[in-house]
Amino acid sequence: MLESLRPLLTKILNPIARNLNVNPNIVTVISPFISLLACFCFSNKLLIAGAVAILLSGFLDVVDGAVARFHNRASKFGAFLDSTMDRIADALIYIGLVFGGYCDWLCGILLVHSAIMVSYVRSRAESQGVDCSVGIAERAVRLIIVMVGAVVGYLSNPINFTYILYILIILSYITVGQRIYHVWRALR
């Protein structure tokens, strides 16, 4: 869904990547620690700080790939590590939302499960040789929805954030369905 922004992101990220000549895996591993900060913020009802932490974590998540590509350090292990750290970061964010009282435990479980399923379906599709970058709620979109929800909850009523989280669950499972259908069409 956000694939159309790739040329713009490349223009922005290449100068950063040029000046950041470090092992991209180091940047990858830092990102979940920023998500841990988001977890802490949400747990303590600091919605704006949590949203900013997600933004920073997401920024690092795109910087690591830019550094890897720019310095020709992209690797299969790096891609594996990036995906693994993304799942950890997602879970930490959702755990913070549960502990902050923005959703109950069932909502939290469904947030984590739906995020994992979106990723899992894509991974399995790609193991079958099918590109599966489809769906309305890819990871970047899900993180944007959480950030927007946090701001809405801060500016209005926290219950509105909860409603947005329920919408996020629905969109994530719709994405799972879109990806399954896409793979079914590709492999039949």
TIFISE-952085 format. One record per atom (N, C-alpha, C): residue number from 1; residue in one letter; chain; atom name; x, y, z. Coordinates in steps of 0.02 Angstrom, whole numbers, plus 32768, in hexadecimal, padded with zeros to 4 digits. Example, Ala and Ser with C-alpha at 12.3 -4.5 7.8 and 13.67 -1.06 7.14 Angstrom:
2
> i aa ch at u v w
> 1 a A N 8294 7EE4 8186;
> 1 a A CA 8267 7F1F 8186;
> 1 a A C 8294 7F5B 8186;
> 2 s A N 8282 7F90 8162;
> 2 s A CA 82AC 7FCB 8165;
> 2 s A C 8285 8002 818A;
END
This chain:
188
> i aa ch at u v w
> 1 m A N 8029 7FC4 8000;
> 1 m A CA 8000 8000 8000;
> 1 m A C 802B 803F 8000;
> 2 l A N 8061 803E 8027;
> 2 l A CA 808D 8078 8029;
> 2 l A C 80C7 8072 7FF8;
> 3 e A N 80C4 8040 7FCD;
> 3 e A CA 80FA 8033 7F9C;
> 3 e A C 8105 806F 7F6E;
> 4 s A N 80D1 8096 7F61;
> 4 s A CA 80D7 80D0 7F35;
> 4 s A C 8104 8106 7F53;
> 5 l A N 810F 8103 7F94;
> 5 l A CA 813A 8134 7FB6;
> 5 l A C 8184 8121 7FB3;
> 6 r A N 8193 80E6 7F99;
> 6 r A CA 81D8 80CE 7F99;
> 6 r A C 8209 80FE 7F77;
> 7 p A N 81FA 811B 7F3C;
> 7 p A CA 822A 814A 7F1D;
> 7 p A C 8238 8187 7F49;
> 8 l A N 8204 81A1 7F69;
> 8 l A CA 820D 81DA 7F95;
> 8 l A C 8237 81C6 7FD2;
> 9 l A N 8228 818D 7FEF;
> 9 l A CA 824E 8175 8028;
> 9 l A C 8297 816A 8016;
> 10 t A N 82A3 814F 7FDB;
> 10 t A CA 82E8 8144 7FC5;
> 10 t A C 830E 8185 7FC1;
> 11 k A N 82EF 81BA 7FA6;
> 11 k A CA 830F 81FC 7FA3;
> 11 k A C 8321 8216 7FE8;
> 12 i A N 82F4 820A 8018;
> 12 i A CA 8300 8223 805C;
> 12 i A C 8334 81F8 8080;
> 13 l A N 8330 81B6 8076;
> 13 l A CA 8359 8188 809E;
> 13 l A C 83A0 8180 8083;
> 14 n A N 83AA 8188 8042;
> 14 n A CA 83EE 817E 8027;
> 14 n A C 8422 81AC 8047;
> 15 p A N 8415 81ED 8051;
> 15 p A CA 8447 8217 8072;
> 15 p A C 8454 8201 80BA;
> 16 i A N 8421 81EA 80DC;
> 16 i A CA 842A 81D0 8120;
> 16 i A C 8455 8191 811E;
> 17 a A N 8444 8164 80F1;
> 17 a A CA 8469 8125 80EB;
> 17 a A C 84B2 8131 80D8;
> 18 r A N 84BE 8163 80AD;
> 18 r A CA 8502 8173 8098;
> 18 r A C 852D 8187 80D4;
> 19 n A N 850F 81AD 8102;
> 19 n A CA 8534 81C5 813D;
> 19 n A C 8532 8195 8178;
> 20 l A N 850E 815F 8173;
> 20 l A CA 8508 8130 81A9;
> 20 l A C 8526 80ED 8194;
> 21 n A N 8568 80EB 8195;
> 21 n A CA 858B 80AF 817E;
> 21 n A C 8597 8080 81B9;
> 22 v A N 8561 8060 81CF;
> 22 v A CA 8564 802F 8205;
> 22 v A C 8545 7FEE 81EC;
> 23 n A N 854F 7FBA 8213;
> 23 n A CA 852F 7F7B 8202;
> 23 n A C 84E4 7F84 8208;
> 24 p A N 84BE 7F79 81D3;
> 24 p A CA 8475 7F84 81D6;
> 24 p A C 8453 7F59 820B;
> 25 n A N 8471 7F20 821C;
> 25 n A CA 8452 7EF4 824E;
> 25 n A C 8452 7F16 8293;
> 26 i A N 8482 7F42 829F;
> 26 i A CA 8483 7F67 82DE;
> 26 i A C 8446 7F95 82E2;
> 27 v A N 8438 7FB7 82AB;
> 27 v A CA 83FD 7FE3 82A8;
> 27 v A C 83BE 7FB9 82B1;
> 28 t A N 83BC 7F7F 8292;
> 28 t A CA 8382 7F52 8297;
> 28 t A C 8375 7F3F 82DF;
> 29 v A N 83A8 7F2F 8304;
> 29 v A CA 83A1 7F18 8349;
> 29 v A C 838D 7F52 8378;
> 30 i A N 839E 7F8F 8366;
> 30 i A CA 838C 7FC8 8391;
> 30 i A C 8340 7FD5 838F;
> 31 s A N 8321 7FC9 8356;
> 31 s A CA 82DB 7FDA 834C;
> 31 s A C 82AC 7FBD 8382;
> 32 p A N 82B2 7F7D 8395;
> 32 p A CA 8284 7F63 83C9;
> 32 p A C 828E 7F85 840D;
> 33 f A N 82CA 7F9E 841A;
> 33 f A CA 82D4 7FC2 8459;
> 33 f A C 82AC 8003 8459;
> 34 i A N 82A5 8022 841F;
> 34 i A CA 827C 805E 841B;
> 34 i A C 8233 804B 8423;
> 35 s A N 8220 8010 8409;
> 35 s A CA 81DC 7FF8 8413;
> 35 s A C 81CF 7FE7 845D;
> 36 l A N 8203 7FD2 8480;
> 36 l A CA 81FE 7FC7 84C8;
> 36 l A C 81EE 8009 84EB;
> 37 l A N 820C 803F 84D3;
> 37 l A CA 81FC 8081 84EC;
> 37 l A C 81B3 8092 84DE;
> 38 a A N 819B 8081 84A3;
> 38 a A CA 8153 808C 8493;
> 38 a A C 8128 8064 84C2;
> 39 c A N 813B 8026 84D0;
> 39 c A CA 8117 7FFB 84FF;
> 39 c A C 8113 801E 8543;
> 40 f A N 814B 8037 855B;
> 40 f A CA 814D 805A 859B;
> 40 f A C 8120 8097 859A;
> 41 c A N 8124 80BE 8565;
> 41 c A CA 80FA 80FA 8560;
> 41 c A C 80B0 80E9 8561;
> 42 f A N 809B 80B9 8538;
> 42 f A CA 8055 80A7 8537;
> 42 f A C 803F 808A 857A;
> 43 s A N 806A 8063 8599;
> 43 s A CA 805A 8046 85DB;
> 43 s A C 804E 807C 860F;
> 44 n A N 806E 80B5 8606;
> 44 n A CA 8069 80ED 8635;
> 44 n A C 803C 8125 861B;
> 45 k A N 8013 8114 85E8;
> 45 k A CA 7FE1 8143 85CD;
> 45 k A C 8000 8182 85AE;
> 46 l A N 803C 817B 8593;
> 46 l A CA 805D 81B2 8570;
> 46 l A C 8054 81A8 8525;
> 47 l A N 8018 81B8 850D;
> 47 l A CA 8006 81A8 84C8;
> 47 l A C 8032 81CA 8494;
> 48 i A N 803F 8209 849B;
> 48 i A CA 8067 822D 8469;
> 48 i A C 80AF 8212 8469;
> 49 a A N 80CA 8208 84A4;
> 49 a A CA 810F 81ED 84A8;
> 49 a A C 8111 81A7 8489;
> 50 g A N 80DD 817E 8494;
> 50 g A CA 80DA 813C 8475;
> 50 g A C 80D7 8140 842A;
> 51 a A N 80B0 8170 8410;
> 51 a A CA 80AB 8179 83C8;
> 51 a A C 80EE 818F 83AB;
> 52 v A N 8110 81BC 83CD;
> 52 v A CA 8152 81D3 83B6;
> 52 v A C 8184 8199 83B7;
> 53 a A N 8181 816F 83EA;
> 53 a A CA 81AF 8135 83ED;
> 53 a A C 81A2 8105 83B3;
> 54 i A N 8162 80FA 83A2;
> 54 i A CA 8152 80D0 8368;
> 54 i A C 816E 80EF 8328;
> 55 l A N 8167 8131 8322;
> 55 l A CA 8181 8154 82E7;
> 55 l A C 81CD 814A 82E2;
> 56 l A N 81F0 8151 8319;
> 56 l A CA 8238 8149 8319;
> 56 l A C 824B 8101 830A;
> 57 s A N 8228 80D1 8327;
> 57 s A CA 8235 808B 831A;
> 57 s A C 822A 807B 82D0;
> 58 g A N 81F3 8095 82B4;
> 58 g A CA 81E5 808A 826D;
> 58 g A C 8219 80A9 8240;
> 59 f A N 8231 80E4 8255;
> 59 f A CA 8266 8106 822E;
> 59 f A C 82A5 80DA 822D;
> 60 l A N 82B8 80C0 8267;
> 60 l A CA 82F3 8094 8269;
> 60 l A C 82E8 8056 823F;
> 61 d A N 82AA 803E 823C;
> 61 d A CA 829B 8003 8215;
> 61 d A C 82A5 800E 81CB;
> 62 v A N 829A 804A 81B3;
> 62 v A CA 82A8 8057 816C;
> 62 v A C 82F0 806B 8160;
> 63 v A N 8310 8088 8193;
> 63 v A CA 8356 809C 818B;
> 63 v A C 8383 805F 8185;
> 64 d A N 8375 802A 81AB;
> 64 d A CA 83A0 7FF0 81A8;
> 64 d A C 83A3 7FD2 8162;
> 65 g A N 836A 7FCF 8141;
> 65 g A CA 8369 7FB6 80FC;
> 65 g A C 838C 7FE5 80CC;
> 66 a A N 8384 8026 80D6;
> 66 a A CA 83A5 8057 80AB;
> 66 a A C 83F1 8052 80B3;
> 67 v A N 8408 804A 80F0;
> 67 v A CA 8451 8043 80FC;
> 67 v A C 846A 8003 80DB;
> 68 a A N 8445 7FCD 80E3;
> 68 a A CA 8459 7F8D 80C6;
> 68 a A C 845F 7F92 807A;
> 69 r A N 842D 7FB1 805A;
> 69 r A CA 842E 7FB6 8011;
> 69 r A C 8464 7FE7 7FFA;
> 70 f A N 8469 8020 801B;
> 70 f A CA 8499 8054 8005;
> 70 f A C 84E1 803B 800A;
> 71 h A N 84F1 8017 8040;
> 71 h A CA 8536 8000 804A;
> 71 h A C 8540 7FB8 8033;
> 72 n A N 850F 7F9F 800D;
> 72 n A CA 8513 7F5B 7FF1;
> 72 n A C 851F 7F27 8027;
> 73 r A N 84F9 7F2D 805D;
> 73 r A CA 84FF 7EFE 8095;
> 73 r A C 84BE 7ED7 80A0;
> 74 a A N 8492 7ED8 8071;
> 74 a A CA 8454 7EB3 8077;
> 74 a A C 8464 7E68 8079;
> 75 s A N 8442 7E44 80A5;
> 75 s A CA 844E 7DFC 80AA;
> 75 s A C 840D 7DD9 80BD;
> 76 k A N 840D 7D98 80B2;
> 76 k A CA 83D2 7D70 80C5;
> 76 k A C 83CA 7D71 8111;
> 77 f A N 8402 7D6E 8135;
> 77 f A CA 83FD 7D71 817E;
> 77 f A C 83E2 7DB5 8194;
> 78 g A N 83F8 7DEA 8174;
> 78 g A CA 83DF 7E2D 8185;
> 78 g A C 8393 7E31 817B;
> 79 a A N 837A 7E15 8145;
> 79 a A CA 8332 7E15 8138;
> 79 a A C 830D 7DEC 816D;
> 80 f A N 832A 7DB3 817F;
> 80 f A CA 830D 7D89 81B3;
> 80 f A C 830C 7DAE 81F6;
> 81 l A N 8344 7DCC 8207;
> 81 l A CA 8349 7DF1 8246;
> 81 l A C 8317 7E2B 8248;
> 82 d A N 8312 7E4F 8211;
> 82 d A CA 82E4 7E87 820D;
> 82 d A C 829C 7E71 8219;
> 83 s A N 8288 7E3B 81F9;
> 83 s A CA 8244 7E21 8202;
> 83 s A C 8238 7E0B 824A;
> 84 t A N 8269 7DEA 8267;
> 84 t A CA 8262 7DD3 82AC;
> 84 t A C 825D 7E0D 82DC;
> 85 m A N 8287 7E40 82D3;
> 85 m A CA 8285 7E7A 82FF;
> 85 m A C 8243 7EA1 82F7;
> 86 d A N 8228 7EA1 82BA;
> 86 d A CA 81E7 7EC2 82AF;
> 86 d A C 81B0 7EA0 82D7;
> 87 r A N 81B0 7E5D 82DA;
> 87 r A CA 817D 7E39 8300;
> 87 r A C 8184 7E48 834B;
> 88 i A N 81C2 7E4B 8363;
> 88 i A CA 81CE 7E5B 83A9;
> 88 i A C 81B5 7EA2 83B7;
> 89 a A N 81C6 7ED1 838B;
> 89 a A CA 81B2 7F16 8394;
> 89 a A C 8166 7F1D 8395;
> 90 d A N 8144 7EFB 8366;
> 90 d A CA 80FB 7EFE 8364;
> 90 d A C 80DD 7EE5 83A6;
> 91 a A N 80F5 7EAB 83BE;
> 91 a A CA 80DA 7E8E 83FB;
> 91 a A C 80E5 7EBD 8436;
> 92 l A N 811F 7EDC 843A;
> 92 l A CA 812D 7F0A 8472;
> 92 l A C 80FC 7F45 8472;
> 93 i A N 80EF 7F60 8437;
> 93 i A CA 80C0 7F98 8432;
> 93 i A C 807B 7F83 844B;
> 94 y A N 8064 7F4A 8434;
> 94 y A CA 8021 7F33 8446;
> 94 y A C 801D 7F21 8490;
> 95 i A N 8052 7F06 84AB;
> 95 i A CA 8054 7EF7 84F3;
> 95 i A C 804D 7F37 851B;
> 96 g A N 806E 7F6C 8505;
> 96 g A CA 8068 7FAC 8527;
> 96 g A C 8021 7FC6 8525;
> 97 l A N 7FFE 7FBB 84EE;
> 97 l A CA 7FB9 7FD1 84E8;
> 97 l A C 7F8C 7FAD 8519;
> 98 v A N 7F98 7F6C 8522;
> 98 v A CA 7F71 7F45 8552;
> 98 v A C 7F7E 7F5E 8599;
> 99 f A N 7FBE 7F65 85AB;
> 99 f A CA 7FCF 7F7B 85EF;
> 99 f A C 7FB8 7FC3 85FC;
> 100 g A N 7FB3 7FEB 85C9;
> 100 g A CA 7F9B 802F 85D1;
> 100 g A C 7F4F 8034 85D6;
> 101 g A N 7F2E 7FFB 85C9;
> 101 g A CA 7EE5 7FFA 85CE;
> 101 g A C 7EC1 8012 8590;
> 102 y A N 7EE5 8018 8559;
> 102 y A CA 7EC5 802F 851B;
> 102 y A C 7EA0 7FF7 84F7;
> 103 c A N 7EAE 7FBA 850B;
> 103 c A CA 7E88 7F81 84F2;
> 103 c A C 7E8E 7F49 8525;
> 104 d A N 7E5F 7F1A 8523;
> 104 d A CA 7E62 7EE2 8552;
> 104 d A C 7E91 7EAD 8536;
> 105 w A N 7E9A 7E79 855E;
> 105 w A CA 7ECA 7E45 854B;
> 105 w A C 7EB7 7E22 8509;
> 106 l A N 7E75 7E18 84FD;
> 106 l A CA 7E60 7DF8 84BF;
> 106 l A C 7E71 7E23 8483;
> 107 c A N 7E65 7E63 8488;
> 107 c A CA 7E76 7E91 8452;
> 107 c A C 7EC2 7E90 8447;
> 108 g A N 7EE8 7E8F 847D;
> 108 g A CA 7F31 7E8D 8477;
> 108 g A C 7F49 7E4E 8454;
> 109 i A N 7F2B 7E14 8467;
> 109 i A CA 7F3D 7DD5 8447;
> 109 i A C 7F2D 7DD7 83FC;
> 110 l A N 7EF2 7DF2 83EC;
> 110 l A CA 7EDF 7DF7 83A5;
> 110 l A C 7F0B 7E27 837E;
> 111 l A N 7F21 7E5D 839F;
> 111 l A CA 7F50 7E8B 837E;
> 111 l A C 7F91 7E67 836D;
> 112 v A N 7FAC 7E43 839E;
> 112 v A CA 7FEB 7E1F 8392;
> 112 v A C 7FE1 7DE8 835E;
> 113 h A N 7FAB 7DC1 8366;
> 113 h A CA 7F9F 7D89 8338;
> 113 h A C 7F96 7DA2 82F0;
> 114 s A N 7F6E 7DD6 82E7;
> 114 s A CA 7F61 7DEE 82A4;
> 114 s A C 7FA1 7E09 8284;
> 115 a A N 7FCB 7E2B 82AB;
> 115 a A CA 800A 7E45 8291;
> 115 a A C 8038 7E0C 827C;
> 116 i A N 803B 7DD9 82A6;
> 116 i A CA 8065 7D9F 8296;
> 116 i A C 804B 7D7B 8258;
> 117 m A N 8009 7D75 8252;
> 117 m A CA 7FEB 7D52 8219;
> 117 m A C 7FF8 7D77 81D7;
> 118 v A N 7FF4 7DB9 81D8;
> 118 v A CA 8002 7DE0 819C;
> 118 v A C 8049 7DD0 8184;
> 119 s A N 8078 7DD0 81B2;
> 119 s A CA 80BD 7DC2 81A2;
> 119 s A C 80C7 7D79 818D;
> 120 y A N 80A7 7D4C 81B1;
> 120 y A CA 80B0 7D05 81A4;
> 120 y A C 8097 7CF3 815E;
> 121 v A N 805C 7D0C 814C;
> 121 v A CA 8040 7CFC 810A;
> 121 v A C 806F 7D14 80D3;
> 122 r A N 808B 7D50 80DC;
> 122 r A CA 80BA 7D69 80AA;
> 122 r A C 80F8 7D3D 80A6;
> 123 s A N 8112 7D2A 80E0;
> 123 s A CA 814E 7D01 80E2;
> 123 s A C 8142 7CBD 80C0;
> 124 r A N 810A 7C9D 80CF;
> 124 r A CA 80FB 7C5D 80B0;
> 124 r A C 80F0 7C65 8065;
> 125 a A N 80D0 7C9B 8051;
> 125 a A CA 80C5 7CA7 8009;
> 125 a A C 8108 7CAD 7FE6;
> 126 e A N 8134 7CD4 8003;
> 126 e A CA 8175 7CDF 7FE3;
> 126 e A C 819E 7C9F 7FE2;
> 127 s A N 8194 7C72 8013;
> 127 s A CA 81B6 7C31 8012;
> 127 s A C 819D 7C06 7FD8;
> 128 q A N 8160 7C16 7FBF;
> 128 q A CA 8144 7BF3 7F86;
> 128 q A C 8152 7C18 7F44;
> 129 g A N 8179 7C4E 7F49;
> 129 g A CA 818B 7C74 7F0D;
> 129 g A C 8159 7CA8 7EF8;
> 130 v A N 812B 7CBB 7F25;
> 130 v A CA 80F8 7CEC 7F15;
> 130 v A C 8106 7D2D 7F3B;
> 131 d A N 810F 7D64 7F16;
> 131 d A CA 8116 7DA5 7F37;
> 131 d A C 80D3 7DB6 7F56;
> 132 c A N 80D4 7DC9 7F96;
> 132 c A CA 8095 7DD2 7FBA;
> 132 c A C 8093 7E14 7FDF;
> 133 s A N 80AA 7E49 7FC0;
> 133 s A CA 80A8 7E8C 7FDE;
> 133 s A C 8065 7EAD 7FCF;
> 134 v A N 802F 7E8B 7FE1;
> 134 v A CA 7FEC 7EA4 7FD4;
> 134 v A C 7FC7 7EAC 8016;
> 135 g A N 7F91 7ED1 8013;
> 135 g A CA 7F66 7ED8 804E;
> 135 g A C 7F62 7F1F 8067;
> 136 i A N 7F2B 7F2D 8089;
> 136 i A CA 7F1E 7F72 809F;
> 136 i A C 7F42 7F83 80E0;
> 137 a A N 7F5A 7F53 8105;
> 137 a A CA 7F78 7F62 8147;
> 137 a A C 7FBD 7F41 814E;
> 138 e A N 7FEB 7F55 8123;
> 138 e A CA 8030 7F3F 812C;
> 138 e A C 804B 7F5D 816D;
> 139 r A N 8085 7F49 8181;
> 139 r A CA 80A0 7F5F 81C2;
> 139 r A C 80A3 7FAA 81C9;
> 140 a A N 80BB 7FCD 8197;
> 140 a A CA 80C1 8016 819B;
> 140 a A C 807C 8036 81A6;
> 141 v A N 804A 801C 8183;
> 141 v A CA 8006 8037 818B;
> 141 v A C 7FED 8029 81D1;
> 142 r A N 7FFA 7FED 81EB;
> 142 r A CA 7FE3 7FDC 822E;
> 142 r A C 8003 800A 8262;
> 143 l A N 8043 8019 825A;
> 143 l A CA 8064 8045 8289;
> 143 l A C 8049 808C 8284;
> 144 i A N 803B 80A2 8248;
> 144 i A CA 801D 80E5 823F;
> 144 i A C 7FD8 80E7 8260;
> 145 i A N 7FB2 80B3 8259;
> 145 i A CA 7F70 80B1 8279;
> 145 i A C 7F77 80B6 82C5;
> 146 v A N 7FA7 8092 82E2;
> 146 v A CA 7FB1 8096 832B;
> 146 v A C 7FC6 80DC 833F;
> 147 m A N 7FF3 80FB 8318;
> 147 m A CA 8009 813F 8329;
> 147 m A C 7FCF 8170 8324;
> 148 v A N 7FA8 816C 82EF;
> 148 v A CA 7F6F 8198 82E7;
> 148 v A C 7F3C 818C 831F;
> 149 g A N 7F31 814C 832F;
> 149 g A CA 7F03 813B 8365;
> 149 g A C 7F19 8159 83A8;
> 150 a A N 7F5A 8157 83B4;
> 150 a A CA 7F75 8173 83F3;
> 150 a A C 7F68 81BE 83F6;
> 151 v A N 7F73 81E0 83BE;
> 151 v A CA 7F67 8228 83BC;
> 151 v A C 7F1D 8237 83C4;
> 152 v A N 7EF3 8211 83A2;
> 152 v A CA 7EAA 821B 83A9;
> 152 v A C 7E95 820F 83F1;
> 153 g A N 7EAF 81D9 840F;
> 153 g A CA 7E9E 81CB 8455;
> 153 g A C 7EB6 8201 8484;
> 154 y A N 7EEE 821E 8476;
> 154 y A CA 7F08 8254 849F;
> 154 y A C 7EDE 8294 8499;
> 155 l A N 7ECC 82A4 845B;
> 155 l A CA 7EA8 82E2 844E;
> 155 l A C 7E5D 82DE 845F;
> 156 s A N 7E42 82A2 845F;
> 156 s A CA 7DFA 829C 846D;
> 156 s A C 7DEF 8273 84AC;
> 157 n A N 7DE0 8234 84A2;
> 157 n A CA 7DD2 8207 84DA;
> 157 n A C 7DF8 81C6 84CC;
> 158 p A N 7E1A 81AB 84FE;
> 158 p A CA 7E40 816D 84F3;
> 158 p A C 7E16 8134 84D6;
> 159 i A N 7DD5 8133 84E2;
> 159 i A CA 7DAC 80FE 84C6;
> 159 i A C 7DAD 80FF 847A;
> 160 n A N 7DB7 8139 845D;
> 160 n A CA 7DBC 813E 8414;
> 160 n A C 7DF9 8118 83FA;
> 161 f A N 7E2F 8119 8421;
> 161 f A CA 7E6B 80F2 8410;
> 161 f A C 7E59 80A8 8410;
> 162 t A N 7E34 8092 8441;
> 162 t A CA 7E1F 804C 8445;
> 162 t A C 7DF7 8039 8407;
> 163 y A N 7DC9 8064 83F2;
> 163 y A CA 7DA1 8055 83B6;
> 163 y A C 7DCE 804F 8378;
> 164 i A N 7E00 807A 8375;
> 164 i A CA 7E2F 8077 833C;
> 164 i A C 7E56 8036 833E;
> 165 l A N 7E67 801E 8379;
> 165 l A CA 7E8A 7FDD 837E;
> 165 l A C 7E5F 7FA4 8366;
> 166 y A N 7E1E 7FA7 8374;
> 166 y A CA 7DF0 7F73 835A;
> 166 y A C 7DEE 7F76 830E;
> 167 i A N 7DEC 7FB2 82F3;
> 167 i A CA 7DEE 7FBA 82AA;
> 167 i A C 7E2F 7F9D 828D;
> 168 l A N 7E66 7FA9 82B1;
> 168 l A CA 7EA7 7F8F 829B;
> 168 l A C 7EA7 7F43 8297;
> 169 i A N 7E89 7F23 82C9;
> 169 i A CA 7E84 7ED9 82C7;
> 169 i A C 7E5E 7EC3 8289;
> 170 i A N 7E26 7EE2 827C;
> 170 i A CA 7DFE 7ED0 8241;
> 170 i A C 7E26 7EDA 8201;
> 171 l A N 7E47 7F13 81FB;
> 171 l A CA 7E6F 7F20 81BE;
> 171 l A C 7EA8 7EEE 81B7;
> 172 s A N 7EC6 7EDA 81EE;
> 172 s A CA 7EFD 7EAA 81EB;
> 172 s A C 7EE4 7E66 81D3;
> 173 y A N 7EAC 7E50 81ED;
> 173 y A CA 7E91 7E10 81D5;
> 173 y A C 7E78 7E14 818D;
> 174 i A N 7E5F 7E4D 8179;
> 174 i A CA 7E4E 7E56 8132;
> 174 i A C 7E8C 7E4F 8107;
> 175 t A N 7EC4 7E6A 811E;
> 175 t A CA 7F03 7E64 80FB;
> 175 t A C 7F19 7E1B 80F5;
> 176 v A N 7F10 7DF5 812B;
> 176 v A CA 7F1F 7DAE 8129;
> 176 v A C 7EF6 7D8D 80F2;
> 177 g A N 7EB5 7D9C 80F0;
> 177 g A CA 7E8A 7D81 80BC;
> 177 g A C 7E9F 7D96 8076;
> 178 q A N 7EB1 7DD5 806F;
> 178 q A CA 7EC8 7DEE 802D;
> 178 q A C 7F06 7DC8 8017;
> 179 r A N 7F33 7DBC 8045;
> 179 r A CA 7F71 7D99 8033;
> 179 r A C 7F65 7D50 8023;
> 180 i A N 7F39 7D30 8048;
> 180 i A CA 7F29 7CEA 803A;
> 180 i A C 7F09 7CE5 7FF5;
> 181 y A N 7EDB 7D12 7FE6;
> 181 y A CA 7EBA 7D12 7FA4;
> 181 y A C 7EED 7D1F 7F6C;
> 182 h A N 7F1B 7D4E 7F78;
> 182 h A CA 7F4E 7D5E 7F47;
> 182 h A C 7F7A 7D20 7F38;
> 183 v A N 7F8D 7CFD 7F6C;
> 183 v A CA 7FB7 7CC1 7F63;
> 183 v A C 7F8F 7C8A 7F41;
> 184 w A N 7F50 7C82 7F54;
> 184 w A CA 7F26 7C50 7F34;
> 184 w A C 7F21 7C5C 7EE9;
> 185 r A N 7F17 7C9B 7ED6;
> 185 r A CA 7F13 7CAC 7E8E;
> 185 r A C 7F56 7C9F 7E6B;
> 186 a A N 7F8D 7CB0 7E8D;
> 186 a A CA 7FCF 7CA8 7E6E;
> 186 a A C 7FE2 7C5E 7E66;
> 187 l A N 7FCB 7C34 7E93;
> 187 l A CA 7FE1 7BEE 7E92;
> 187 l A C 7FB0 7BBE 7E72;
> 188 r A N 7F76 7BD5 7E60;
> 188 r A CA 7F46 7BA5 7E43;
> 188 r A C 7F53 7B97 7DFB;
END
